Amino acid sequence: MRALVLLFLRLGFTAFGGPAAHIAMMHDEVVIRRKWLSEQDFLDLLGATNLIPGPNSTEIAIHIGMRQAGWRGLVLAGLCFIGPAVLIVLGLAWLYVEYGDTPQVTWLLFGIKPVVIVLILQALWKLGLTAVKNLWLALLGVGVLCLYFLGINEILLLFGGAAIGMIVQLAQQGKLTKATAFFVPLSLLSAPLAAPVFSLGALFLSFLKIGAVLFGSGYVLLTFLRAEFVERLAWLTDQQLLDAVAIGQVTPGPLFTSATFIGYLLGGLPGGLVATLGIFLPSFLFVWLSNPWIPRLRSSPIAAAFLDGVNIAALGLMAAVTWQLGAASFVDVPSLVIGLIAALLLFRFRLNSFWLVLGGGFASLLFSLTR
């Protein structure tokens, strides 16, 4: 237990670079160095996290904790991995609230936002190479993208894509009747769970809903955050949303700690803690429920078909929101220059995202001082 706590506390303070980097660090620590898991065991856990909603790297940490020390390990590994990022984000949120309107900080965030958009585009490209396995999946992704701009609810689109993916693949296998037993009335999840008037209970339910249905990369979180807090509830602006994602980029741990930042903006310290609990609680529950079933999930054609549909729908939604947020980020020549330089450093030289975000902020601050 002590080794588990120390490992994930250290990872919680040092795991920069996004989910792929987190997973690589965990693999090095628990498979190569400590030999807690075999290669196959680790691959099974990685596959299982793709079949349940929530942040993949956080859920792998929770899985490892449960494998090593049961339900106590599940709780401690998850808290130790998430906790450091939450504390750092709360501190940055306080600074943002206190000084976010000063010209220097405004320019700092102005330069970070184009870098965030470039990072999202890279994630979208890499995920698309894996998710678009054939022509009909590509067409499904384009369809989801178009329907989003027509105003269709993002959760209906996500699970609608999953349903279509299952129907097509199971029809090809002659097992279409099995699909009807797989789905529950997921359309109920698309109904707003929070009233327009802000309250901590409404904030918790909104983040609980998002944490319970969000598949795919952490960047897909943007889709749900924008739909819920910018469009549906009007509690945030696009600029505040991008600021929250930027803070998630420059801190270690999961990108989902952007929820902590948003909660603090809306409700102070209680809001930050409530938002964090709401978005991460489903991950703990899903891992606890799914861990014993991992061998069966890994070989299930129904689960595989569901995942293909969810992934491509999530990418379509991600592309739509990236377009909207990009329009709010690339507003003049300096922002375009910062974005192009970030793209060159990321795609050509593969510079770590942490340094890219810091560089974007530093470049924009220098530009503001010269003016």
C-alpha positions as CSV (number, residue, x, y, z in Angstrom):
1,M,0.0,0.0,0.0
2,R,2.8,2.4,0.9
3,A,4.5,1.7,-2.5
4,L,1.2,2.3,-4.3
5,V,0.7,5.6,-2.6
6,L,4.2,6.9,-3.1
7,L,4.2,5.8,-6.8
8,F,1.0,7.6,-7.7
9,L,1.7,10.7,-5.7
10,R,5.0,11.0,-7.6
11,L,3.2,10.5,-10.9
12,G,0.5,12.9,-9.9
13,F,3.1,15.7,-9.5
14,T,5.2,14.8,-12.5
15,A,2.9,13.3,-15.2
16,F,2.9,16.0,-17.8
17,G,2.1,15.6,-21.5
18,G,-1.4,14.2,-21.6
19,P,-2.9,10.7,-21.4
20,A,-0.5,9.0,-23.8
21,A,2.4,10.2,-21.7
22,H,0.7,9.2,-18.5
23,I,0.1,5.7,-19.7
24,A,3.7,5.3,-20.9
25,M,5.0,6.4,-17.5
26,M,2.7,3.9,-15.7
27,H,3.7,1.1,-18.0
28,D,7.4,1.8,-17.3
29,E,6.8,1.9,-13.5
30,V,4.4,-1.1,-13.0
31,V,5.4,-3.4,-15.8
32,I,9.1,-2.8,-16.5
33,R,10.4,-1.6,-13.1
34,R,8.2,-3.1,-10.4
35,K,6.8,-6.0,-12.4
36,W,3.4,-5.7,-10.7
37,L,1.7,-6.5,-14.0
38,S,2.6,-8.5,-17.1
39,E,2.5,-6.9,-20.6
40,Q,-0.7,-8.7,-21.3
41,D,-2.3,-7.6,-18.0
42,F,-1.5,-4.0,-18.8
43,L,-2.9,-4.3,-22.3
44,D,-6.1,-5.7,-20.9
45,L,-6.4,-2.8,-18.5
46,L,-5.8,-0.3,-21.4
47,G,-8.4,-2.0,-23.5
48,A,-10.9,-2.0,-20.7
49,T,-10.6,1.7,-20.0
50,N,-11.5,2.4,-23.7
51,L,-14.8,0.6,-23.1
52,I,-16.0,2.7,-20.2
53,P,-16.5,6.5,-19.9
54,G,-13.9,8.7,-18.2
55,P,-10.2,9.7,-18.4
56,N,-8.2,6.7,-19.6
57,S,-5.0,7.4,-17.7
58,T,-6.8,8.0,-14.4
59,E,-8.8,4.8,-14.9
60,I,-5.7,2.8,-15.5
61,A,-4.2,4.2,-12.2
62,I,-7.4,3.1,-10.5
63,H,-7.3,-0.3,-12.1
64,I,-3.7,-0.9,-11.0
65,G,-4.6,0.2,-7.5
66,M,-7.5,-2.3,-7.4
67,R,-5.3,-5.1,-8.8
68,Q,-2.6,-4.5,-6.1
69,A,-4.7,-3.7,-3.0
70,G,-8.5,-4.2,-3.6
71,W,-11.0,-1.4,-3.0
72,R,-8.5,0.5,-0.7
73,G,-5.9,0.5,-3.5
74,L,-8.6,1.6,-6.0
75,V,-9.4,4.7,-3.8
76,L,-5.9,5.5,-2.9
77,A,-4.3,5.2,-6.3
78,G,-7.0,7.3,-7.9
79,L,-6.8,10.0,-5.2
80,C,-3.0,10.1,-5.2
81,F,-2.9,10.5,-9.0
82,I,-5.7,13.2,-9.2
83,G,-5.0,15.0,-5.9
84,P,-1.8,16.9,-6.8
85,A,-3.3,18.3,-10.1
86,V,-6.4,19.4,-8.2
87,L,-4.4,21.3,-5.6
88,I,-2.3,23.0,-8.3
89,V,-5.4,23.9,-10.4
90,L,-7.1,25.3,-7.4
91,G,-4.1,27.6,-6.7
92,L,-4.0,28.7,-10.4
93,A,-7.8,29.3,-10.3
94,W,-7.4,31.6,-7.4
95,L,-4.7,33.5,-9.2
96,Y,-6.9,33.7,-12.3
97,V,-9.8,35.1,-10.3
98,E,-7.7,37.6,-8.5
99,Y,-5.5,38.7,-11.5
100,G,-7.1,37.4,-14.6
101,D,-8.4,40.7,-15.7
102,T,-5.0,42.5,-15.6
103,P,-3.5,43.3,-19.1
104,Q,-0.5,41.1,-18.5
105,V,-2.4,38.0,-17.6
106,T,-4.9,38.6,-20.4
107,W,-2.1,38.6,-22.9
108,L,-0.6,35.5,-21.4
109,L,-3.8,33.5,-21.9
110,F,-4.2,35.1,-25.3
111,G,-1.0,33.3,-26.4
112,I,-1.8,30.0,-24.7
113,K,-5.1,29.5,-26.5
114,P,-3.7,29.1,-30.0
115,V,-1.3,26.5,-28.7
116,V,-4.2,24.6,-27.0
117,I,-6.0,24.5,-30.4
118,V,-2.9,23.1,-32.1
119,L,-2.6,20.4,-29.4
120,I,-6.2,19.5,-29.9
121,L,-5.7,19.3,-33.7
122,Q,-2.8,16.9,-33.2
123,A,-4.8,14.7,-30.9
124,L,-7.7,14.8,-33.4
125,W,-5.3,13.7,-36.2
126,K,-3.7,10.9,-34.2
127,L,-7.0,9.5,-32.9
128,G,-8.5,9.7,-36.3
129,L,-5.8,7.6,-37.9
130,T,-6.8,4.8,-35.4
131,A,-10.6,5.3,-35.3
132,V,-11.3,5.7,-39.0
133,K,-11.0,2.0,-40.0
134,N,-13.1,2.1,-43.1
135,L,-15.2,4.4,-45.3
136,W,-18.5,4.0,-43.5
137,L,-16.9,5.0,-40.1
138,A,-15.5,8.1,-41.9
139,L,-18.9,9.0,-43.2
140,L,-20.4,8.5,-39.7
141,G,-17.9,10.9,-38.3
142,V,-18.7,13.5,-40.9
143,G,-22.4,13.0,-40.2
144,V,-22.0,13.6,-36.5
145,L,-20.0,16.8,-37.3
146,C,-22.8,18.1,-39.5
147,L,-25.6,17.2,-37.1
148,Y,-23.8,19.0,-34.2
149,F,-23.8,22.2,-36.2
150,L,-27.5,21.7,-36.8
151,G,-28.0,21.8,-33.1
152,I,-28.5,18.1,-32.2
153,N,-27.6,17.2,-28.6
154,E,-24.0,16.0,-28.2
155,I,-24.9,13.0,-26.0
156,L,-27.6,11.8,-28.4
157,L,-25.0,12.1,-31.2
158,L,-22.4,10.2,-29.1
159,F,-24.6,7.2,-28.3
160,G,-26.4,7.4,-31.7
161,G,-23.0,6.9,-33.3
162,A,-22.4,3.9,-31.0
163,A,-25.8,2.5,-31.9
164,I,-25.1,2.8,-35.7
165,G,-21.6,1.3,-35.2
166,M,-23.1,-1.7,-33.4
167,I,-25.9,-2.2,-35.9
168,V,-23.7,-2.1,-38.9
169,Q,-21.0,-4.5,-37.5
170,L,-23.5,-6.9,-35.9
171,A,-25.5,-7.0,-39.1
172,Q,-22.4,-8.0,-40.9
173,Q,-21.9,-10.8,-38.4
174,G,-25.5,-11.9,-38.4
175,K,-26.0,-11.0,-34.7
176,L,-28.2,-7.9,-35.0
177,T,-30.7,-9.0,-32.5
178,K,-28.1,-8.9,-29.7
179,A,-27.8,-5.1,-30.1
180,T,-31.3,-4.5,-28.8
181,A,-30.3,-6.0,-25.4
182,F,-27.3,-3.8,-25.0
183,F,-28.7,-0.3,-24.8
184,V,-30.6,1.4,-22.0
185,P,-32.7,4.6,-22.4
186,L,-29.6,6.7,-22.9
187,S,-31.6,9.6,-24.4
188,L,-32.6,10.5,-20.8
189,L,-28.9,11.5,-20.2
190,S,-29.3,14.2,-22.9
191,A,-31.8,16.1,-20.8
192,P,-30.3,19.0,-18.8
193,L,-29.9,18.0,-15.1
194,A,-29.2,21.5,-13.9
195,A,-31.3,24.6,-13.8
196,P,-30.0,27.8,-15.3
197,V,-29.7,29.3,-11.8
198,F,-26.3,28.4,-10.4
199,S,-26.1,26.1,-7.3
200,L,-23.6,23.6,-6.1
201,G,-26.1,20.8,-6.5
202,A,-26.7,21.8,-10.2
203,L,-22.9,22.1,-10.7
204,F,-22.3,18.6,-9.2
205,L,-25.1,17.0,-11.4
206,S,-23.8,18.6,-14.6
207,F,-20.3,17.3,-14.0
208,L,-21.6,13.9,-12.9
209,K,-23.5,13.6,-16.1
210,I,-20.4,14.5,-18.2
211,G,-18.2,12.1,-16.3
212,A,-20.7,9.3,-16.7
213,V,-21.0,9.5,-20.5
214,L,-17.7,10.9,-21.9
215,F,-15.8,8.4,-24.0
216,G,-12.6,9.1,-25.9
217,S,-9.7,11.5,-25.5
218,G,-9.7,14.1,-22.7
219,Y,-10.0,16.7,-25.4
220,V,-13.5,15.4,-26.2
221,L,-14.3,16.9,-22.8
222,L,-14.4,20.3,-24.6
223,T,-17.5,19.3,-26.5
224,F,-19.4,18.5,-23.3
225,L,-18.1,21.4,-21.3
226,R,-19.1,23.9,-24.1
227,A,-22.5,22.4,-24.7
228,E,-23.3,22.3,-20.9
229,F,-21.7,25.5,-19.5
230,V,-21.5,27.8,-22.5
231,E,-24.6,27.0,-24.5
232,R,-27.1,25.3,-22.2
233,L,-26.5,27.1,-18.9
234,A,-24.6,30.2,-20.1
235,W,-22.4,30.1,-16.9
236,L,-19.1,30.4,-18.9
237,T,-17.9,32.2,-22.0
238,D,-15.8,30.5,-24.7
239,Q,-12.8,32.5,-23.5
240,Q,-13.2,31.2,-19.9
241,L,-13.6,27.6,-21.3
242,L,-10.3,27.9,-23.3
243,D,-8.6,29.3,-20.2
244,A,-9.7,26.3,-18.2
245,V,-8.3,23.9,-20.8
246,A,-5.1,25.9,-20.9
247,I,-4.7,25.5,-17.2
248,G,-5.3,21.7,-17.6
249,Q,-2.5,21.7,-20.1
250,V,0.2,23.3,-17.9
251,T,-0.5,21.2,-14.9
252,P,0.4,17.5,-14.3
253,G,-2.3,14.8,-14.2
254,P,-5.5,14.4,-16.1
255,L,-7.0,17.1,-18.3
256,F,-10.3,16.5,-16.5
257,T,-9.0,18.8,-13.7
258,S,-10.2,21.6,-16.0
259,A,-13.5,20.8,-14.2
260,T,-11.8,21.9,-10.9
261,F,-10.9,25.2,-12.5
262,I,-14.4,25.8,-13.9
263,G,-15.9,24.9,-10.5
264,Y,-13.7,27.4,-8.7
265,L,-14.7,30.1,-11.2
266,L,-18.4,29.5,-10.6
267,G,-18.5,28.7,-6.9
268,G,-15.1,29.3,-5.3
269,L,-13.4,26.6,-3.3
270,P,-16.6,24.6,-2.7
271,G,-17.4,24.8,-6.4
272,G,-14.0,23.5,-7.3
273,L,-14.2,20.5,-5.0
274,V,-17.8,19.7,-6.0
275,A,-17.0,19.8,-9.7
276,T,-13.9,17.6,-9.2
277,L,-16.0,15.0,-7.2
278,G,-18.8,15.0,-9.9
279,I,-16.5,14.4,-12.9
280,F,-14.2,11.8,-11.3
281,L,-16.7,9.8,-9.3
282,P,-18.1,7.8,-12.2
283,S,-14.6,6.7,-13.1
284,F,-14.1,5.1,-9.7
285,L,-17.5,3.3,-10.0
286,F,-17.0,2.1,-13.5
287,V,-13.6,0.7,-12.7
288,W,-14.9,-1.1,-9.6
289,L,-17.7,-2.6,-11.6
290,S,-15.8,-3.5,-14.8
291,N,-12.5,-4.8,-13.3
292,P,-13.7,-8.4,-12.8
293,W,-15.2,-8.5,-16.3
294,I,-12.1,-7.3,-18.2
295,P,-11.3,-10.7,-19.8
296,R,-14.8,-11.0,-21.3
297,L,-14.9,-7.3,-22.4
298,R,-11.6,-7.7,-24.3
299,S,-13.0,-10.5,-26.5
300,S,-16.6,-9.2,-26.9
301,P,-17.6,-8.3,-30.5
302,I,-20.5,-6.2,-29.1
303,A,-18.2,-4.2,-26.9
304,A,-15.8,-3.7,-29.8
305,A,-18.6,-2.6,-32.2
306,F,-19.9,-0.2,-29.5
307,L,-16.4,1.3,-29.0
308,D,-15.8,1.9,-32.8
309,G,-19.1,3.8,-33.0
310,V,-18.4,5.9,-29.9
311,N,-14.9,6.7,-30.9
312,I,-15.8,8.0,-34.3
313,A,-18.8,10.0,-33.0
314,A,-16.5,11.5,-30.3
315,L,-14.0,12.6,-33.0
316,G,-16.8,14.2,-35.0
317,L,-17.9,16.2,-32.0
318,M,-14.3,17.1,-31.1
319,A,-13.7,18.4,-34.6
320,A,-16.9,20.6,-34.4
321,V,-15.9,22.2,-31.1
322,T,-12.3,22.7,-32.3
323,W,-13.6,24.7,-35.2
324,Q,-15.7,26.9,-32.9
325,L,-13.0,27.4,-30.3
326,G,-10.4,28.0,-33.0
327,A,-12.5,30.9,-34.3
328,A,-12.3,32.5,-30.8
329,S,-8.5,31.9,-30.6
330,F,-7.0,32.9,-33.9
331,V,-8.2,36.5,-33.9
332,D,-5.2,38.4,-35.4
333,V,-1.7,38.1,-36.8
334,P,0.1,37.5,-33.5
335,S,-2.2,34.6,-32.5
336,L,-1.8,33.1,-36.0
337,V,2.0,33.3,-35.7
338,I,2.0,31.7,-32.3
339,G,-0.3,28.9,-33.6
340,L,1.9,28.2,-36.7
341,I,5.1,28.1,-34.6
342,A,3.4,25.8,-32.1
343,A,2.3,23.5,-34.9
344,L,5.8,23.4,-36.4
345,L,7.4,22.6,-33.0
346,L,4.7,20.0,-32.2
347,F,4.4,18.1,-35.5
348,R,8.0,18.4,-36.8
349,F,10.0,18.4,-33.5
350,R,7.5,16.7,-31.2
351,L,8.1,19.2,-28.4
352,N,6.4,18.4,-25.1
353,S,3.0,20.0,-24.7
354,F,3.9,21.5,-21.4
355,W,6.8,23.5,-22.9
356,L,4.6,24.5,-25.9
357,V,1.9,26.0,-23.6
358,L,4.5,27.8,-21.5
359,G,6.2,29.1,-24.6
360,G,2.9,30.4,-26.0
361,G,2.3,32.3,-22.9
362,F,5.8,33.7,-22.7
363,A,5.7,34.8,-26.4
364,S,2.4,36.6,-26.0
365,L,3.7,38.4,-22.8
366,L,6.8,39.6,-24.6
367,F,4.7,40.8,-27.5
368,S,2.4,42.8,-25.1
369,L,5.4,44.4,-23.4
370,T,6.9,45.5,-26.7
371,R,3.6,47.2,-27.5
